[in-house]
Amino acid sequence: MAAVCSLSMVGQKAPVQSDVRPLIGVSCSHPGYNSSTRMTYTNSVIKAGGTPVLIPVTTDSLLLRDILKRVDGLLLIGGGDIHPSYYGEAPIPELGEVDSFRDVYDVALIRMAGDMNIPMFGVCRGEQLINVAFGGTLYQDIPSQHPDTTIHHKQKVAGTVATHLVRFEEGSVLGDVIGTSELMTNTFHHQAVKAVAPGFRISAWANDSIPEAIESAEGRPIWGVQFHPEYQTDNGEEVSARFFYFFLNEADKYRRAKAIHRNALTIDSHTDTPLRFKGEYNIGNREKTQVCLPKMEEGLLDGQYLACWVKQGKCDAENTQKAVERVNFLIEGVYKQVENNKDRVEIARTSEDFKRIKSEGKKAFFLGVENAYGVGSSLKDIKRVQDLGVTYITLCHTKNNDYCDSSSDTVARWNGLSKFGKKAIKEMNRRGVMIDVSHASEKTFWDVIKHSKKPIIASHSSSRALYDHDRNLTDDQIRAVAKNGGVVQVCIVNEFLRKNKKDACLDDFMNHLCHIIDVAGIDHVGIGTDFDGGGGVKGCRGDNDLIRITVKLIERGYSEEDIAKIWGGNFLRVMDEVQDL
């Protein structure tokens, strides 16, 4: 069944019921250089079951990031105009009062919160700022720039009085939240969304075609309305209060997800990031790669496998040696990145290493080799790469090699494992190196199941029952991995998730993950993104987005114990069993 790329829980109509109230950061204006917020905003948060805290107006990005790490949601309030330089325009005469200092503060808050996947709800200026911060544009002044002037968007009466109609798009999250397609509301603005930001959609309109609400089109927890529902909410009006009930419910799930990540050991079992270590690249900076230390910190991911991949070439001595040298070069690159950031990250080889590293407040990198072609053609090479820190070997890639047949090659070479490949399986068992069957042909897979005396892994594979792709595992294969005691690490590559890969989203991945859990059982499933090697879908494009998977698991009813198993417990159990010599 095709996934719907939206939030799966909408229409919250009551305050959050939780032992711990979500902490909601509320942005401020600063009239007379005072950081302040109207009580209608804070009262609305309290009514919905949250604890509001004011975020002072400052341009100290380190301070703002520290505050955001502590909150569970961000409420962006209304106020003055936004300077048009933020969307590449010069001011027009009708532009109202702007506050450049506050603009810097608000935009910084939004972009940081977006990186951290903190639920955000913007009101009036807050909605406009969300649109601008993510690349959209505004009408600087509706009366002078919009041809239809049938609605006066700056009412003179109190905010508790509704003066115009807003129509919600069918299927929009915000329309589902309030449970109606039309809402009479207030209006206090002369700026508005013009071109909606990439990755967003307009979810409500005024009758004069002015956008009245926006939301993420990728299922991210970001919403904004042009009107002011806090007035009606504070005044006891229940329909408008549903916006805040919903927002607080999303913040509460985010709070719970963060708590799970604090207590569990979380690990992504496959990325190809070492291929990106070029020039002045530093994994300690917030690089464009899907994996880097800042993104791991934002997504609350503790451990990351860095796979050293080599393309399959001719299986002769000369080309095999080149492949070995390439893998050695990539491993050396990982160690250089770790050395450059040794106060923040270490190489881990065991689960005990991992526990210690997390306890010291650092991130852990694990090493894998993707394609045994780059290991070498001798059994001694298995020990050699293990001594370098490699803890799993993916037997092949998209072509057959001296070890086995690949799922993606057109003609079988060995009909499964080669004679040497069978010896390599035995040697990997003896040495305590995990065997990875992702990319292996079905016959190779069954040969590995037959010959391995230790649990195996599929470091980045999805379900063939949901989408028939050679890289995916059948239900029989999934059951066999579970019977073997191994683990299937589910992949986030769009072309493995659905036929129309351009539409692939986080819910598609969740469908594969949950199906494999149903087939294998909760003790035999994990996550292997394949980031920086083709991984990433709408709503989950990097390590910083991985917290969203935990939120989705909470929505689908999985317990904290189950989620901890999925995020690392199962994989680390297999590692321990394989390394127990």
KEZA-795959 format. One line per field, with one value per residue (C-alpha): x, y, z; residue in three letters; residue number from 1. Coordinates in pm, 1 decimal. Example, Ala and Ser with C-alpha at 12.3 -4.5 7.8 and 13.67 -1.06 7.14 Angstrom:
<tordos>
c1 = (1230.0  1367.0) $
c2 = (-450.0  -106.0) $
c3 = (780.0  714.0) $
aa = (Ala  Ser) $
i = (1  2) $
</tordos>
This chain:
<tordos>
c1 = (0.0  136.7  230.0  77.1  360.7  203.6  172.5  -20.3  -183.5  -393.8  -709.2  -589.0  -884.0  -772.3  -475.1  -169.1  -205.1  149.7  342.1  591.3  457.9  632.3  858.2  765.5  1006.7  814.4  988.0  983.4  956.5  1168.9  989.8  1213.8  1476.8  1267.0  1217.2  842.4  546.2  171.7  7.6  -240.2  44.4  166.9  -189.2  -265.9  38.5  -64.2  -422.6  -292.3  -84.9  258.8  503.2  599.1  944.8  1043.9  1344.8  1521.0  1594.3  1963.5  2188.3  2416.8  2375.1  2545.0  2303.2  2002.1  2118.4  2164.4  1810.4  1667.1  1834.7  1625.5  1282.5  1032.3  859.0  899.2  613.4  690.4  480.6  353.7  493.9  638.6  742.5  1029.6  1301.9  1269.9  1644.8  1581.0  1403.5  1610.7  1398.0  1446.5  1203.1  898.8  759.2  463.9  688.7  608.9  840.4  1117.3  1344.5  1664.5  1794.5  1478.7  1485.1  1831.7  1714.0  1396.1  1554.2  1835.3  1580.9  1381.1  1677.3  1832.1  1498.8  1447.5  1788.1  1693.1  1339.7  1184.4  808.2  738.9  418.0  426.8  159.0  129.4  487.4  596.7  434.7  587.3  931.4  908.0  834.4  1122.7  1372.0  1320.0  1336.8  992.6  888.7  631.5  400.3  566.9  229.6  -93.2  -294.3  -28.8  97.1  -211.3  -484.0  -779.7  -854.3  -1194.4  -1060.1  -906.1  -632.3  -573.5  -895.6  -969.6  -1169.4  -1038.0  -857.6  -1136.9  -1365.5  -1362.7  -1385.5  -1309.6  -1331.9  -1036.0  -1070.0  -844.2  -714.4  -857.7  -610.1  -405.4  -272.4  -405.7  -749.9  -759.6  -645.9  -946.2  -1184.3  -1342.9  -1272.0  -1374.7  -1295.5  -1398.1  -1101.8  -928.6  -667.7  -389.0  -135.4  -44.6  233.5  166.3  318.6  362.6  574.2  568.5  907.7  1044.0  930.5  619.2  261.0  -18.1  -283.4  -539.2  -652.6  -856.1  -1125.9  -900.9  -637.0  -401.0  -238.6  -355.7  -160.3  140.7  278.9  561.8  492.5  741.4  582.6  822.1  678.2  641.7  316.6  213.6  -104.0  -144.1  -423.4  -407.7  -574.3  -421.7  -677.9  -973.5  -792.7  -726.3  -1088.9  -1213.0  -1292.1  -1226.6  -1183.8  -891.0  -750.1  -711.7  -411.7  -236.9  -355.0  -209.0  116.0  164.2  89.9  365.5  600.8  522.9  613.3  937.2  1007.6  952.8  1173.8  1458.5  1429.5  1452.0  1766.0  1925.5  1876.7  1943.4  2251.2  2151.8  2340.9  2307.0  2467.7  2556.9  2670.3  2918.7  3048.1  3422.6  3379.0  3316.3  3641.3  3802.2  3995.4  3928.9  3635.3  3595.8  3330.7  3332.2  3171.6  2815.5  2910.3  2678.3  2716.4  2422.5  2652.3  2867.5  2910.2  2677.7  2399.3  2454.8  2420.6  2104.3  1945.4  2065.1  2246.8  2523.8  2703.6  2762.2  2900.2  3129.2  3149.6  3463.4  3322.4  3505.3  3361.4  3386.8  3656.0  3832.6  3905.3  4275.1  4577.7  4650.4  4296.5  4232.0  4542.2  4415.2  4085.3  4270.0  4471.6  4153.2  3989.1  4307.6  4302.2  3938.9  4005.9  4300.9  4069.1  3830.9  4115.3  4228.4  3876.5  3865.9  4208.1  4096.0  3792.9  3924.7  3753.1  3416.2  3444.0  3627.4  3652.1  3453.5  3517.7  3288.7  2965.5  3165.9  3367.9  3040.7  2895.5  3209.3  3227.8  2866.4  2918.1  3203.5  2974.5  3128.9  3006.8  3129.3  3236.9  3240.8  3419.0  3282.7  3407.5  3143.0  3249.7  3493.8  3678.1  3852.4  3950.0  4175.5  4195.7  4354.1  4198.3  4480.0  4331.8  4027.3  4248.2  4435.5  4120.9  3990.7  4311.1  4239.9  3908.7  3668.4  3380.9  3170.0  3233.0  2965.4  3041.4  2981.6  2835.1  2651.3  2875.0  2993.0  3337.1  3572.1  3363.1  3008.1  2735.9  2563.4  2186.3  2234.5  2459.6  2292.7  2466.5  2559.9  2928.0  2920.2  2553.3  2600.7  2920.8  3243.1  3466.6  3684.9  3375.6  3274.8  3620.8  3590.3  3258.4  3427.0  3721.3  3496.3  3312.2  3644.1  3773.4  3453.5  3382.4  3014.9  2898.2  2682.1  2449.1  2315.3  2378.2  2415.0  2214.5  1944.7  2160.4  2452.7  2220.2  2107.1  2464.6  2564.0  2273.2  2389.7  2760.1  2767.9  2774.4  2723.1  2436.9  2455.3  2345.6  2190.6  2338.9  2108.6  1818.0  1441.4  1137.2  1072.2  714.3  646.5  855.5  1006.2  1367.7  1667.6  1829.7  1538.5  1487.4  1195.8  992.4  1153.3  1497.6  1389.2  1258.3  1583.7  1790.9  1577.6  1610.2  1987.6  1981.2  2080.9  1937.6  1796.1  1892.8  1624.9  1740.3  1619.3  1702.8  1410.3  1451.4  1420.9  1098.7  847.5  804.2  786.3  1104.6  1058.4  757.8  933.4  897.6  959.0  626.7  735.0  1044.1  830.7  608.0  913.8  1050.8  722.6  665.1  1007.5  938.6  613.7  797.1  1121.3  1006.8  1112.5  1450.4  1584.4  1539.5  1742.4  1824.0  2094.0  2032.8  2288.3  2330.2  2591.3  2548.0  2197.9  1998.5  1748.4  1381.7  1138.8  1131.0  1455.5  1759.0  2042.1  2149.1  1975.4  1642.0  1676.6  1490.7  1185.3  1196.9  1165.0  867.9  706.3  767.0  602.4  304.9  277.5  262.5  607.6  734.4  1057.0  1204.8  1111.4  1251.1  1579.3  1611.2  1546.2  1789.6  2084.5  2004.9  1948.4  2253.5  2481.6  2353.3  2457.2  2794.7  2847.7  2751.4  2976.8  3270.8  3225.7  3506.6) $
c2 = (0.0  342.7  558.2  897.3  1142.3  1324.3  1303.9  997.0  1151.0  1462.2  1606.1  1625.7  1780.6  1778.3  1897.5  1675.0  1413.9  1341.6  1301.1  1556.3  1867.4  1950.0  2254.1  2508.3  2782.3  3097.6  3359.4  3721.8  4070.1  4339.0  4672.5  4914.5  4639.9  4421.3  4054.5  4002.6  3796.8  3855.0  3634.4  3505.9  3293.8  3158.2  3100.1  2899.9  2679.1  2622.4  2541.3  2279.2  2107.7  2263.1  2470.4  2792.8  2947.2  3273.0  3271.2  3607.4  3812.2  3761.9  3694.5  3466.5  3149.7  2925.9  3043.2  2994.2  2642.0  2557.7  2673.9  2478.1  2158.9  2189.5  2263.2  2026.1  2273.5  2626.0  2876.2  3175.3  3481.1  3771.4  4122.2  4369.2  4335.7  4123.2  4292.3  4188.6  4138.7  3793.3  3694.6  3895.2  4206.8  4578.1  4752.9  4923.3  5250.3  5067.6  4839.1  4882.1  4897.7  4637.6  4514.5  4376.1  4253.4  4050.0  3921.9  3773.2  3617.6  3465.9  3328.8  3171.6  3007.6  2866.2  2726.3  2568.5  2421.2  2288.9  2118.0  1958.8  1861.6  2046.2  2088.0  2449.3  2648.8  2999.9  3267.3  3561.2  3696.7  3353.8  3185.3  3439.2  3388.7  3010.9  3064.7  3309.4  3104.4  2804.4  2996.3  3144.5  3504.6  3750.8  4024.8  4324.2  4499.1  4327.2  4638.6  4768.5  4433.1  4211.1  4287.4  4170.0  4409.4  4268.3  4167.8  4418.7  4214.2  4458.4  4454.9  4734.1  4524.0  4298.5  3974.7  3769.5  3886.1  3678.4  3895.3  3677.3  3322.5  3086.6  2774.5  2474.3  2249.5  1898.8  1656.4  1927.3  1850.1  2175.3  2120.3  1774.1  1920.4  2150.7  1904.9  2150.0  2292.1  2648.0  2869.7  3223.3  3399.1  3730.4  3911.7  4152.7  4172.7  4353.8  4110.8  3752.2  3446.8  3496.1  3210.3  2918.3  2781.5  2461.9  2159.6  2339.5  2373.1  2622.0  2458.4  2740.8  3046.0  3360.3  3431.8  3691.8  3418.1  3530.9  3223.2  3186.3  2876.2  2670.6  2332.1  2101.8  1896.6  1634.3  1545.1  1759.3  1900.6  2259.5  2453.4  2816.4  3024.8  3384.5  3457.1  3462.5  3156.4  3239.2  3516.8  3277.2  2999.5  3224.5  3334.3  2974.5  2898.3  2525.0  2499.2  2741.3  2566.0  2251.7  2408.7  2428.4  2085.2  1936.5  2131.4  2029.7  1666.7  1675.5  1840.6  1568.9  1293.3  1475.5  1499.6  1125.1  1051.4  1256.1  1066.5  733.6  845.6  962.2  619.8  389.1  315.5  428.9  316.9  349.4  40.4  169.2  491.8  567.3  894.8  809.8  859.6  1230.5  1290.9  1521.1  1845.8  2041.8  1825.3  1800.3  1569.9  1783.6  2070.9  2085.0  1968.9  1911.6  1537.5  1356.6  1236.7  1461.9  1514.4  1818.0  1627.5  1324.7  1558.5  1717.4  1378.2  1232.8  946.2  787.0  561.6  563.3  290.1  432.2  179.0  177.9  93.1  -2.6  -47.8  -397.4  -431.6  -721.8  -1009.7  -1032.4  -974.6  -622.0  -485.2  -664.1  -498.4  -159.3  -230.6  -324.2  -2.3  196.1  46.4  105.5  468.2  509.1  351.8  585.0  875.6  775.9  769.1  1114.2  1252.3  1099.3  1239.4  1585.9  1559.5  1336.0  1536.8  1451.2  1107.0  774.0  451.3  169.4  -201.0  -355.0  -279.0  -208.3  52.8  203.7  223.2  386.7  639.1  747.3  772.6  1016.7  1238.9  1147.8  992.9  654.9  555.5  191.3  58.6  -174.9  -279.4  -279.9  -532.9  -801.4  -739.2  -458.4  -691.0  -904.4  -1256.2  -1425.6  -1541.7  -1357.3  -1032.9  -1080.6  -1056.3  -762.7  -549.3  -662.2  -538.3  -201.5  -185.7  -339.0  -521.4  -629.8  -714.3  -682.2  -981.2  -807.4  -501.4  -480.4  -728.4  -1081.9  -1117.8  -1393.7  -1450.1  -1476.6  -1368.8  -1032.3  -975.3  -709.8  -896.4  -1035.4  -1375.2  -1595.6  -1683.3  -1924.4  -1998.4  -1854.6  -1862.2  -1959.7  -2225.6  -1942.6  -1759.7  -2057.5  -2058.8  -1683.9  -1735.8  -1986.8  -1752.6  -1454.9  -1672.4  -1775.7  -1418.7  -1262.4  -1046.8  -996.0  -1123.0  -876.1  -1019.9  -690.6  -693.2  -1074.7  -1285.5  -1514.4  -1821.0  -1650.3  -1562.7  -1921.2  -2046.4  -1802.7  -1918.2  -2277.0  -2221.9  -1951.2  -2074.8  -1721.5  -1472.1  -1263.4  -910.9  -735.3  -391.1  -200.0  -389.4  -344.4  -564.7  -730.8  -806.0  -431.2  -348.4  -604.3  -495.2  -726.7  -542.3  -620.0  -935.9  -1177.2  -1268.6  -1614.8  -1453.3  -1223.5  -1519.6  -1706.3  -1413.8  -1417.0  -1795.4  -1754.6  -1504.2  -1216.0  -875.7  -696.1  -327.6  -151.7  87.3  440.2  436.5  570.8  329.2  31.0  157.2  214.2  217.9  595.7  673.0  1051.7  1025.7  812.6  954.4  863.7  681.2  448.5  359.2  310.8  68.5  -141.9  -122.9  -227.1  -505.9  -653.6  -628.9  -821.5  -1091.9  -1122.0  -1019.5  -719.7  -875.9  -896.8  -554.1  -231.7  68.7  112.2  432.7  416.8  793.3  946.3  639.6  697.0  698.0  963.2  1036.9  1322.6  1387.3  1201.3  1326.1  1309.5  1205.8  1508.8  1371.3  1029.7  1145.5  1154.2  773.8  748.7  986.7  770.6  456.0  624.7  714.9  351.8  231.4  83.1  82.2  242.6  -107.6  -198.8  125.1  77.8  -267.1  -128.3  160.2  -49.7  -319.6  -589.6  -501.5  -484.6  -820.9  -973.6  -800.8  -945.0  -1295.9  -1286.1  -1145.9  -1398.3  -1634.5) $
c3 = (0.0  -91.3  203.4  266.6  329.2  620.8  995.6  1100.2  1407.8  1358.2  1502.8  1865.2  2048.5  2412.1  2616.0  2640.8  2916.1  3029.8  3353.1  3221.6  3049.6  2719.1  2745.2  2477.5  2382.2  2294.5  2081.2  2190.6  2053.0  2214.2  2238.3  2422.3  2418.3  2647.1  2553.4  2589.0  2471.4  2504.8  2766.7  2508.0  2364.4  2696.7  2821.8  2504.4  2564.4  2927.0  2825.1  2580.3  2848.9  2804.6  3004.1  2821.2  2855.0  2688.9  2458.9  2499.2  2189.7  2119.9  1823.7  2027.5  1821.3  2077.4  2346.0  2118.4  2026.5  2392.8  2469.0  2176.7  2297.8  2612.9  2465.1  2305.3  2077.1  1937.7  1918.6  1695.2  1773.5  1564.6  1537.3  1288.4  924.1  795.3  596.8  228.3  192.1  343.5  22.0  -223.6  -265.4  -202.0  33.7  -115.8  33.3  189.9  397.5  765.1  1065.8  1058.7  1335.0  1184.5  1519.8  1578.5  1220.0  1279.1  1605.9  1461.5  1144.6  1348.0  1579.9  1289.5  1099.9  1409.8  1518.6  1165.4  1173.4  1506.3  1393.2  1686.7  1629.3  1525.0  1511.6  1368.1  1415.9  1170.1  1153.1  1277.5  976.5  738.8  894.7  853.5  486.5  443.5  646.2  418.9  89.5  23.0  -48.3  87.4  -20.0  143.3  143.9  38.3  -59.4  -300.0  -436.2  -452.3  -707.4  -495.6  -210.1  -108.6  233.1  470.6  644.2  930.9  1129.2  1376.6  1623.0  1901.4  1824.1  1979.4  1696.2  1375.3  1064.8  762.1  631.1  585.2  369.2  432.8  158.3  156.2  312.1  479.1  824.5  970.8  819.0  974.5  1306.2  1343.3  1179.5  935.7  592.1  683.4  978.6  1063.0  1216.0  1281.7  1072.8  1175.2  892.2  576.0  474.6  367.3  202.8  -170.1  -313.0  -72.0  34.4  -125.7  71.9  197.2  77.6  133.2  349.1  378.0  179.2  228.0  -29.8  -194.2  -262.5  13.6  177.7  538.3  649.5  543.6  645.4  551.1  238.7  361.0  694.3  896.5  1220.6  1095.6  1061.0  1047.2  1033.4  923.7  1171.4  1553.6  1712.7  2050.8  2103.1  2067.0  2256.2  2554.6  2532.0  2564.4  2197.5  2149.4  1770.9  1765.8  2073.4  1863.5  1688.5  2024.3  2140.0  1823.4  1848.3  2212.2  2127.8  1864.2  2113.4  2368.2  2119.5  2044.2  2417.9  2454.9  2153.6  2301.3  2630.3  2447.9  2265.2  2589.3  2746.9  2449.4  2238.0  1888.0  1579.3  1202.0  1049.2  702.9  537.0  258.7  401.6  369.6  -6.5  66.9  258.2  2.6  23.8  342.5  446.5  824.4  964.2  1278.5  1084.5  960.6  613.3  316.4  365.7  519.6  796.9  1015.8  1387.4  1415.4  1236.6  1460.1  1758.3  1618.7  1547.4  1880.6  1706.7  1913.7  1667.3  1293.9  1068.7  801.8  520.2  308.5  -33.9  -349.6  -695.6  -840.8  -1106.5  -1273.1  -1039.9  -1122.0  -900.4  -1026.1  -991.1  -664.9  -520.4  -636.0  -460.2  -141.7  -156.6  -209.1  99.6  301.6  188.1  298.6  637.8  683.2  598.6  877.6  1128.5  1013.7  1065.0  1411.7  1499.3  1388.5  1619.9  1896.6  2167.9  2011.0  1849.5  1875.7  1677.7  1839.8  1781.2  2043.4  2221.8  2537.0  2347.2  2236.7  2588.1  2722.0  2437.8  2488.5  2864.4  2794.0  2587.3  2251.5  1927.5  1799.8  1450.0  1347.9  1038.7  773.1  428.8  155.3  -109.6  2.2  -325.1  -135.1  149.5  -69.9  -209.0  92.5  418.3  596.2  462.7  684.8  994.8  840.3  798.6  1135.5  1294.6  1128.6  1314.6  1060.0  1232.9  934.1  570.4  300.3  77.3  -256.0  -422.3  -755.6  -942.1  -873.7  -718.7  -604.5  -291.4  -422.9  -664.2  -635.8  -646.5  -914.8  -1159.2  -1469.1  -1490.0  -1195.8  -1165.7  -872.5  -810.8  -463.8  -260.9  -433.2  -277.6  -146.7  -25.0  188.1  343.7  404.9  588.1  816.0  872.7  950.7  1204.2  1357.3  1374.9  1501.7  1196.0  1111.1  771.3  577.3  310.6  173.4  -204.9  -207.1  -451.1  -311.8  -369.5  -196.4  90.0  139.6  116.9  391.2  609.0  557.4  623.3  892.7  1249.9  1377.3  1337.2  1019.9  930.6  634.5  697.1  459.3  300.9  277.2  205.6  -129.7  -26.0  -22.6  -328.7  -565.3  -603.4  -622.9  -329.8  -100.4  105.7  68.7  372.8  368.3  379.3  662.6  862.9  796.4  931.5  1245.6  1285.7  1241.8  1529.2  1301.3  1222.7  917.1  915.3  710.6  438.6  350.8  -22.8  -224.8  -516.9  -278.4  -117.5  -396.6  -774.6  -807.1  -618.4  -649.4  -418.3  -155.4  193.5  553.3  580.9  298.5  499.1  810.6  621.4  528.3  882.0  1042.8  789.8  859.7  1234.6  1177.5  983.0  1179.2  1525.5  1728.8  1822.3  1466.6  1307.2  1301.0  1080.8  814.1  619.8  334.6  374.3  142.6  -76.5  -213.3  110.9  208.3  136.1  193.3  565.0  637.3  449.9  703.6  1051.3  1201.0  1077.4  1241.6  1552.6  1324.2  1294.7  1671.4  1668.1  1400.0  1605.3  1904.8  1682.7  1574.5  1933.0  1988.4  2345.5  2465.3  2503.4  2145.2  2007.3  2194.3  2034.7  1686.5  1731.1  1842.7  2093.6  1832.3  1625.9  1928.7  2050.1  1716.1  1737.0  2084.7  1974.2  1667.2  1864.5  2147.3  2053.9) $
aa = (Met  Ala  Ala  Val  Cys  Ser  Leu  Ser  Met  Val  Gly  Gln  Lys  Ala  Pro  Val  Gln  Ser  Asp  Val  Arg  Pro  Leu  Ile  Gly  Val  Ser  Cys  Ser  His  Pro  Gly  Tyr  Asn  Ser  Ser  Thr  Arg  Met  Thr  Tyr  Thr  Asn  Ser  Val  Ile  Lys  Ala  Gly  Gly  Thr  Pro  Val  Leu  Ile  Pro  Val  Thr  Thr  Asp  Ser  Leu  Leu  Leu  Arg  Asp  Ile  Leu  Lys  Arg  Val  Asp  Gly  Leu  Leu  Leu  Ile  Gly  Gly  Gly  Asp  Ile  His  Pro  Ser  Tyr  Tyr  Gly  Glu  Ala  Pro  Ile  Pro  Glu  Leu  Gly  Glu  Val  Asp  Ser  Phe  Arg  Asp  Val  Tyr  Asp  Val  Ala  Leu  Ile  Arg  Met  Ala  Gly  Asp  Met  Asn  Ile  Pro  Met  Phe  Gly  Val  Cys  Arg  Gly  Glu  Gln  Leu  Ile  Asn  Val  Ala  Phe  Gly  Gly  Thr  Leu  Tyr  Gln  Asp  Ile  Pro  Ser  Gln  His  Pro  Asp  Thr  Thr  Ile  His  His  Lys  Gln  Lys  Val  Ala  Gly  Thr  Val  Ala  Thr  His  Leu  Val  Arg  Phe  Glu  Glu  Gly  Ser  Val  Leu  Gly  Asp  Val  Ile  Gly  Thr  Ser  Glu  Leu  Met  Thr  Asn  Thr  Phe  His  His  Gln  Ala  Val  Lys  Ala  Val  Ala  Pro  Gly  Phe  Arg  Ile  Ser  Ala  Trp  Ala  Asn  Asp  Ser  Ile  Pro  Glu  Ala  Ile  Glu  Ser  Ala  Glu  Gly  Arg  Pro  Ile  Trp  Gly  Val  Gln  Phe  His  Pro  Glu  Tyr  Gln  Thr  Asp  Asn  Gly  Glu  Glu  Val  Ser  Ala  Arg  Phe  Phe  Tyr  Phe  Phe  Leu  Asn  Glu  Ala  Asp  Lys  Tyr  Arg  Arg  Ala  Lys  Ala  Ile  His  Arg  Asn  Ala  Leu  Thr  Ile  Asp  Ser  His  Thr  Asp  Thr  Pro  Leu  Arg  Phe  Lys  Gly  Glu  Tyr  Asn  Ile  Gly  Asn  Arg  Glu  Lys  Thr  Gln  Val  Cys  Leu  Pro  Lys  Met  Glu  Glu  Gly  Leu  Leu  Asp  Gly  Gln  Tyr  Leu  Ala  Cys  Trp  Val  Lys  Gln  Gly  Lys  Cys  Asp  Ala  Glu  Asn  Thr  Gln  Lys  Ala  Val  Glu  Arg  Val  Asn  Phe  Leu  Ile  Glu  Gly  Val  Tyr  Lys  Gln  Val  Glu  Asn  Asn  Lys  Asp  Arg  Val  Glu  Ile  Ala  Arg  Thr  Ser  Glu  Asp  Phe  Lys  Arg  Ile  Lys  Ser  Glu  Gly  Lys  Lys  Ala  Phe  Phe  Leu  Gly  Val  Glu  Asn  Ala  Tyr  Gly  Val  Gly  Ser  Ser  Leu  Lys  Asp  Ile  Lys  Arg  Val  Gln  Asp  Leu  Gly  Val  Thr  Tyr  Ile  Thr  Leu  Cys  His  Thr  Lys  Asn  Asn  Asp  Tyr  Cys  Asp  Ser  Ser  Ser  Asp  Thr  Val  Ala  Arg  Trp  Asn  Gly  Leu  Ser  Lys  Phe  Gly  Lys  Lys  Ala  Ile  Lys  Glu  Met  Asn  Arg  Arg  Gly  Val  Met  Ile  Asp  Val  Ser  His  Ala  Ser  Glu  Lys  Thr  Phe  Trp  Asp  Val  Ile  Lys  His  Ser  Lys  Lys  Pro  Ile  Ile  Ala  Ser  His  Ser  Ser  Ser  Arg  Ala  Leu  Tyr  Asp  His  Asp  Arg  Asn  Leu  Thr  Asp  Asp  Gln  Ile  Arg  Ala  Val  Ala  Lys  Asn  Gly  Gly  Val  Val  Gln  Val  Cys  Ile  Val  Asn  Glu  Phe  Leu  Arg  Lys  Asn  Lys  Lys  Asp  Ala  Cys  Leu  Asp  Asp  Phe  Met  Asn  His  Leu  Cys  His  Ile  Ile  Asp  Val  Ala  Gly  Ile  Asp  His  Val  Gly  Ile  Gly  Thr  Asp  Phe  Asp  Gly  Gly  Gly  Gly  Val  Lys  Gly  Cys  Arg  Gly  Asp  Asn  Asp  Leu  Ile  Arg  Ile  Thr  Val  Lys  Leu  Ile  Glu  Arg  Gly  Tyr  Ser  Glu  Glu  Asp  Ile  Ala  Lys  Ile  Trp  Gly  Gly  Asn  Phe  Leu  Arg  Val  Met  Asp  Glu  Val  Gln  Asp  Leu) $
i = (1  2  3  4  5  6  7  8  9  10  11  12  13  14  15  16  17  18  19  20  21  22  23  24  25  26  27  28  29  30  31  32  33  34  35  36  37  38  39  40  41  42  43  44  45  46  47  48  49  50  51  52  53  54  55  56  57  58  59  60  61  62  63  64  65  66  67  68  69  70  71  72  73  74  75  76  77  78  79  80  81  82  83  84  85  86  87  88  89  90  91  92  93  94  95  96  97  98  99  100  101  102  103  104  105  106  107  108  109  110  111  112  113  114  115  116  117  118  119  120  121  122  123  124  125  126  127  128  129  130  131  132  133  134  135  136  137  138  139  140  141  142  143  144  145  146  147  148  149  150  151  152  153  154  155  156  157  158  159  160  161  162  163  164  165  166  167  168  169  170  171  172  173  174  175  176  177  178  179  180  181  182  183  184  185  186  187  188  189  190  191  192  193  194  195  196  197  198  199  200  201  202  203  204  205  206  207  208  209  210  211  212  213  214  215  216  217  218  219  220  221  222  223  224  225  226  227  228  229  230  231  232  233  234  235  236  237  238  239  240  241  242  243  244  245  246  247  248  249  250  251  252  253  254  255  256  257  258  259  260  261  262  263  264  265  266  267  268  269  270  271  272  273  274  275  276  277  278  279  280  281  282  283  284  285  286  287  288  289  290  291  292  293  294  295  296  297  298  299  300  301  302  303  304  305  306  307  308  309  310  311  312  313  314  315  316  317  318  319  320  321  322  323  324  325  326  327  328  329  330  331  332  333  334  335  336  337  338  339  340  341  342  343  344  345  346  347  348  349  350  351  352  353  354  355  356  357  358  359  360  361  362  363  364  365  366  367  368  369  370  371  372  373  374  375  376  377  378  379  380  381  382  383  384  385  386  387  388  389  390  391  392  393  394  395  396  397  398  399  400  401  402  403  404  405  406  407  408  409  410  411  412  413  414  415  416  417  418  419  420  421  422  423  424  425  426  427  428  429  430  431  432  433  434  435  436  437  438  439  440  441  442  443  444  445  446  447  448  449  450  451  452  453  454  455  456  457  458  459  460  461  462  463  464  465  466  467  468  469  470  471  472  473  474  475  476  477  478  479  480  481  482  483  484  485  486  487  488  489  490  491  492  493  494  495  496  497  498  499  500  501  502  503  504  505  506  507  508  509  510  511  512  513  514  515  516  517  518  519  520  521  522  523  524  525  526  527  528  529  530  531  532  533  534  535  536  537  538  539  540  541  542  543  544  545  546  547  548  549  550  551  552  553  554  555  556  557  558  559  560  561  562  563  564  565  566  567  568  569  570  571  572  573  574  575  576  577  578  579  580  581) $
</tordos>
